[in-house]
């Protein structure tokens, strides 16, 4: 099983990056883990055409290979103005459902305060339908992130609870990855009749 963790802050060395690195270093079940900070890649602004993905200097081909190889994904977004990261939304628009369909995704929102719920709601509502990615019923909201997942915060009871919740969520993501792999395998060898006619849920 191959896990792809995507941090989508538009700033390098961010709190989202801290969370992403913690998740990549604490996961033990997946055989391979790839970690990506989207802001370090040249990703063109998607204009609805396939040609936009191959724009001069684009790193999309390398990112798409990582998405295609993944059996599961963790999508991490900061909360900016109550919204998910624009770079993450653009990334999800760029994804082809041939590489994302029926793959589980753990949604993670990062907030420096006590909020963080709105990006999760936004991603569930309008970011995953057409690419057919499957969001887990559970999600993670990392509140007061500057105080959490630090080397000296392990004695904090809230930090301990958060680490335990992360461990549980990673375990469940692995279970979903195993279960949905069966569906993807069956579709590759015996696709459901006319499934490409209903790629947008019509």
KEKOLDREN-592792 format. One record per residue (C-alpha): x, y, z; residue number from 1. Coordinates in Angstrom, 1 decimal, always signed. Layout:
BEGIN
SITE       u       v       w  resi
SITE       X       Y       Z   NUM
...
REM end
This chain:
BEGIN
SITE       u       v       w  resi
SITE    +0.0    +0.0    +0.0     1
SITE    +1.3    +3.4    -1.1     2
SITE    +0.3    +6.6    +0.8     3
SITE    +0.6   +10.2    -0.7     4
SITE    +0.5   +13.0    +1.8     5
SITE    -0.1   +16.5    +0.4     6
SITE    +0.5   +19.7    +2.3     7
SITE    -1.2   +22.6    +0.6     8
SITE    -0.1   +25.8    +2.3     9
SITE    +1.0   +28.3    -0.2    10
SITE    +4.0   +29.2    +2.0    11
SITE    +7.0   +27.0    +2.5    12
SITE    +8.0   +25.8    +6.0    13
SITE    +4.4   +26.4    +7.2    14
SITE    +2.4   +24.9   +10.1    15
SITE    +0.7   +22.7    +7.5    16
SITE    +4.2   +21.4    +6.5    17
SITE    +4.9   +20.6   +10.2    18
SITE    +1.7   +18.6   +10.4    19
SITE    +2.5   +16.8    +7.1    20
SITE    +5.9   +15.8    +8.2    21
SITE    +4.6   +14.5   +11.5    22
SITE    +2.0   +12.4    +9.7    23
SITE    +4.6   +11.1    +7.3    24
SITE    +7.0   +10.2   +10.1    25
SITE    +4.4    +8.6   +12.4    26
SITE    +2.7    +6.4    +9.9    27
SITE    +3.8    +2.8   +10.1    28
SITE    +1.3    +0.7    +8.2    29
SITE    +1.8    +1.8    +4.6    30
SITE    +4.7    +0.2    +2.8    31
SITE    +5.6    +3.4    +1.0    32
SITE    +5.0    +7.1    +1.9    33
SITE    +5.5   +10.1    -0.4    34
SITE    +5.2   +13.6    +1.0    35
SITE    +4.6   +16.6    -1.1    36
SITE    +4.5   +20.3    -0.3    37
SITE    +2.5   +21.8    -3.2    38
SITE    +4.0   +25.2    -2.9    39
SITE    +7.4   +23.8    -4.0    40
SITE    +6.0   +22.6    -7.3    41
SITE    +5.2   +24.6   -10.4    42
SITE    +1.5   +23.8   -11.0    43
SITE    -0.2   +25.7   -13.8    44
SITE    -3.6   +27.4   -13.1    45
SITE    -6.1   +24.9   -14.5    46
SITE    -8.3   +26.5   -17.3    47
SITE   -10.4   +23.4   -18.1    48
SITE    -8.1   +22.1   -20.9    49
SITE    -5.7   +19.2   -20.8    50
SITE    -3.2   +21.5   -22.5    51
SITE    -2.9   +23.6   -19.4    52
SITE    -1.4   +20.7   -17.5    53
SITE    +1.6   +20.6   -19.9    54
SITE    +2.4   +24.3   -19.7    55
SITE    +6.1   +25.2   -20.0    56
SITE    +7.9   +24.5   -16.7    57
SITE    +5.0   +22.5   -15.3    58
SITE    +5.7   +19.9   -12.7    59
SITE    +2.3   +18.3   -13.1    60
SITE    +3.5   +15.1   -14.8    61
SITE    +5.7   +14.2   -11.8    62
SITE    +2.8   +15.0    -9.4    63
SITE    +0.3   +13.0   -11.4    64
SITE    +2.6   +10.0   -11.3    65
SITE    +2.6   +10.2    -7.5    66
SITE    -1.2   +10.4    -7.5    67
SITE    -1.5    +7.5    -9.9    68
SITE    +0.7    +5.3    -7.7    69
SITE    -1.1    +6.2    -4.5    70
SITE    -3.5    +3.8    -2.8    71
SITE    -4.6    +6.5    -0.4    72
SITE    -4.1   +10.2    +0.2    73
SITE    -4.0   +12.6    +3.1    74
SITE    -5.0   +16.2    +2.1    75
SITE    -3.8   +18.9    +4.5    76
SITE    -5.1   +22.5    +4.1    77
SITE    -4.6   +25.6    +6.2    78
SITE    -7.7   +27.6    +6.9    79
SITE    -7.5   +31.0    +5.3    80
SITE   -10.5   +33.2    +5.6    81
SITE   -12.7   +30.2    +6.4    82
SITE   -11.7   +28.5    +3.1    83
SITE    -9.5   +25.7    +1.9    84
SITE    -6.2   +26.5    +0.2    85
SITE    -6.6   +27.8    -3.4    86
SITE    -3.6   +25.7    -4.4    87
SITE    -5.3   +22.5    -3.1    88
SITE    -8.5   +23.3    -5.0    89
SITE    -6.5   +23.9    -8.2    90
SITE    -4.6   +20.6    -7.6    91
SITE    -7.9   +18.7    -7.2    92
SITE    -9.3   +20.2   -10.4    93
SITE    -6.1   +19.1   -12.2    94
SITE    -6.5   +15.5   -11.0    95
SITE    -8.0   +13.1   -13.5    96
SITE   -10.5   +10.6   -12.1    97
SITE    -8.6    +7.8   -13.9    98
SITE    -6.0    +8.3   -11.2    99
SITE    -8.1    +9.3    -8.2   100
SITE   -11.4    +7.3    -8.5   101
SITE   -12.2    +5.1    -5.6   102
SITE    -9.1    +6.1    -3.5   103
SITE    -9.7    +7.1    +0.1   104
SITE    -8.6   +10.5    +1.4   105
SITE    -8.2   +11.7    +5.0   106
SITE    -9.0   +15.4    +5.2   107
SITE    -6.9   +17.5    +7.5   108
SITE    -7.5   +21.1    +8.4   109
SITE    -4.9   +23.3   +10.2   110
SITE    -5.8   +26.4   +12.2   111
SITE    -3.8   +28.6   +14.4   112
SITE    -6.9   +29.3   +16.5   113
SITE   -10.0   +27.4   +17.5   114
SITE   -11.6   +27.2   +14.1   115
SITE   -10.8   +24.9   +11.2   116
SITE   -14.2   +23.3   +10.4   117
SITE   -15.0   +25.3    +7.3   118
SITE   -12.2   +23.9    +5.0   119
SITE   -13.4   +20.4    +5.8   120
SITE   -17.0   +21.2    +4.9   121
SITE   -15.9   +23.0    +1.7   122
SITE   -13.8   +20.0    +0.6   123
SITE   -16.5   +17.5    +1.3   124
SITE   -19.1   +19.7    -0.5   125
SITE   -17.5   +20.6    -3.7   126
SITE   -13.9   +19.3    -4.2   127
SITE   -14.2   +15.5    -4.5   128
SITE   -17.3   +14.6    -6.6   129
SITE   -16.0   +14.6   -10.1   130
SITE   -12.6   +13.1    -9.3   131
SITE   -14.4   +10.4    -7.4   132
SITE   -12.0   +10.4    -4.4   133
SITE   -13.6    +9.0    -1.3   134
SITE   -13.3   +11.1    +1.8   135
SITE   -13.2    +9.2    +5.1   136
SITE   -16.1    +9.8    +7.4   137
SITE   -13.6   +10.9   +10.0   138
SITE   -11.3   +13.9    +9.6   139
SITE    -8.7   +15.8   +11.5   140
SITE    -8.8   +19.5   +12.6   141
SITE    -5.5   +20.6   +14.1   142
SITE    -6.5   +23.6   +16.3   143
SITE    -3.9   +25.8   +18.0   144
SITE    -1.4   +24.2   +15.7   145
SITE    +1.5   +26.3   +16.8   146
SITE    +1.2   +24.6   +20.3   147
SITE    +0.6   +21.1   +19.0   148
SITE    +2.9   +18.3   +17.7   149
SITE    +6.0   +20.0   +19.0   150
SITE    +8.8   +18.1   +20.7   151
SITE    +8.1   +19.7   +24.0   152
SITE    +4.3   +19.4   +23.9   153
SITE    +4.0   +15.7   +24.5   154
SITE    +3.1   +16.3   +28.2   155
SITE    +0.2   +18.4   +27.2   156
SITE    -3.0   +16.3   +27.5   157
SITE    -4.6   +17.9   +24.4   158
SITE    -1.5   +17.1   +22.4   159
SITE    -1.6   +13.5   +23.6   160
SITE    -5.2   +13.2   +22.6   161
SITE    -4.4   +14.7   +19.2   162
SITE    -1.6   +12.2   +18.6   163
SITE    -3.9    +9.3   +19.6   164
SITE    -6.6   +10.6   +17.2   165
SITE    -4.0   +10.9   +14.4   166
SITE    -2.9    +7.3   +15.0   167
SITE    -6.5    +6.1   +14.9   168
SITE    -7.2    +8.1   +11.7   169
SITE    -4.1    +6.7    +9.9   170
SITE    -5.1    +3.2   +10.9   171
SITE    -8.6    +3.6    +9.5   172
SITE    -7.2    +5.2    +6.3   173
SITE    -5.1    +2.0    +5.8   174
SITE    -8.2    -0.1    +6.3   175
SITE   -10.1    +1.9    +3.6   176
SITE    -7.2    +1.7    +1.3   177
SITE    -7.2    -2.1    +1.5   178
SITE   -10.9    -2.3    +1.0   179
SITE   -11.1    +0.1    -1.9   180
SITE    -8.2    -1.5    -3.7   181
SITE   -10.5    -4.4    -4.5   182
SITE   -13.0    -2.1    -6.2   183
SITE   -10.2    -0.4    -8.3   184
SITE    -8.8    -3.8    -9.2   185
SITE   -12.2    -5.1   -10.4   186
SITE   -12.9    -2.0   -12.4   187
SITE    -9.5    -2.3   -14.2   188
SITE   -10.2    -5.8   -15.3   189
SITE   -13.9    -5.7   -15.8   190
SITE   -15.1    -2.1   -15.9   191
SITE   -18.8    -1.4   -15.2   192
SITE   -20.7    -0.9   -18.5   193
SITE   -20.8    +2.8   -19.5   194
SITE   -19.2    +4.1   -16.4   195
SITE   -17.4    +6.8   -18.4   196
SITE   -20.7    +8.1   -19.5   197
SITE   -21.5    +9.0   -15.9   198
SITE   -18.2   +10.5   -14.8   199
SITE   -19.9   +13.7   -13.5   200
SITE   -22.7   +11.8   -11.7   201
SITE   -25.4   +12.7   -14.2   202
REM end
